[in-house]
Amino acid sequence: MRAGDWMTERELRIVQECLDAAVHGPFFEDWEFQTLTGCTREEIAAIADAWPGEVDEEAVQSVLGNLTGYPHGRPLAWRRLISATPEEVGRLDDAWRAVGDT
């Protein structure tokens, strides 16, 4: 199921912001980016460019989960790059995982 089939416009925008923030923001160092997300920075950039089309669902889950769970300590950058709170992104991540389980 494509994300656009079940997500609101706001949720779609939040995921786009998270993907872009993962690629361009200060949240993940280059040396650990692939370890954390399972993809290279370039691969996540390609997913961000394709969003919300057919994308690697596990990669999106990884980005959402790591943005909310990894201790990056960048609250100012978060507020500048992502319009949702970490709690909202966490709930969206939970919803994404629940849809994937069905």
TAGI-V449831 format. One record per residue. N is the residue number from 1. SS is DSSP state (H for helix, E for strand, L for the rest). OMEGA is omega in whole degrees, 0 to 359 (999 if undefined). D_CENTER is the distance of its C-alpha to the mean C-alpha in Angstrom with 2 decimals. Layout:
N:SS:OMEGA:D_CENTER ; N:SS:OMEGA:D_CENTER
This chain:
1:L:178:17.42 ; 2:L:181:15.25 ; 3:H:181:12.56 ; 4:H:180:14.98 ; 5:H:184:17.62 ; 6:L:182:16.49 ; 7:L:175:13.95 ; 8:L:177:15.50 ; 9:H:179:15.27 ; 10:H:179:13.75 ; 11:H:177:10.96 ; 12:H:180:10.40 ; 13:H:180:10.57 ; 14:H:179:8.15 ; 15:H:177:5.28 ; 16:H:178:7.15 ; 17:H:180:7.46 ; 18:H:178:4.12 ; 19:H:179:4.44 ; 20:H:180:7.94 ; 21:H:178:7.95 ; 22:H:182:6.89 ; 23:H:190:9.60 ; 24:H:184:12.06 ; 25:L:184:11.83 ; 26:L:190:13.83 ; 27:L:184:11.47 ; 28:L:178:12.17 ; 29:L:180:15.65 ; 30:H:186:16.49 ; 31:H:181:18.61 ; 32:H:184:16.03 ; 33:H:183:12.88 ; 34:H:177:13.84 ; 35:H:182:15.07 ; 36:H:188:11.91 ; 37:H:184:9.52 ; 38:L:181:12.47 ; 39:L:172:12.22 ; 40:L:177:13.72 ; 41:H:180:12.28 ; 42:H:178:14.17 ; 43:H:177:12.75 ; 44:H:176:9.09 ; 45:H:178:10.97 ; 46:H:177:12.80 ; 47:H:178:9.99 ; 48:H:179:8.91 ; 49:H:182:12.68 ; 50:H:185:13.16 ; 51:L:4:10.69 ; 52:L:180:11.76 ; 53:L:179:14.41 ; 54:L:182:14.87 ; 55:L:177:11.90 ; 56:L:184:11.36 ; 57:H:179:10.14 ; 58:H:179:10.19 ; 59:H:178:7.99 ; 60:H:178:5.11 ; 61:H:180:6.50 ; 62:H:178:6.91 ; 63:H:180:3.83 ; 64:H:181:3.71 ; 65:H:181:7.31 ; 66:H:176:7.96 ; 67:H:182:6.90 ; 68:H:186:9.19 ; 69:H:181:11.57 ; 70:L:184:12.32 ; 71:L:183:15.14 ; 72:L:176:14.23 ; 73:L:182:16.63 ; 74:L:184:15.37 ; 75:H:179:15.82 ; 76:H:177:17.40 ; 77:H:178:14.74 ; 78:H:183:12.18 ; 79:H:179:14.69 ; 80:H:188:15.29 ; 81:H:186:11.86 ; 82:L:185:10.10 ; 83:L:179:12.63 ; 84:L:175:11.70 ; 85:L:174:12.85 ; 86:H:179:11.17 ; 87:H:178:13.21 ; 88:H:178:11.98 ; 89:H:177:8.29 ; 90:H:178:10.05 ; 91:H:177:12.17 ; 92:H:176:9.65 ; 93:H:178:8.30 ; 94:H:179:12.09 ; 95:H:179:12.89 ; 96:H:181:10.66 ; 97:H:180:12.44 ; 98:H:177:15.69 ; 99:H:179:15.66 ; 100:H:180:15.15 ; 101:H:183:18.14 ; 102:L:999:20.40
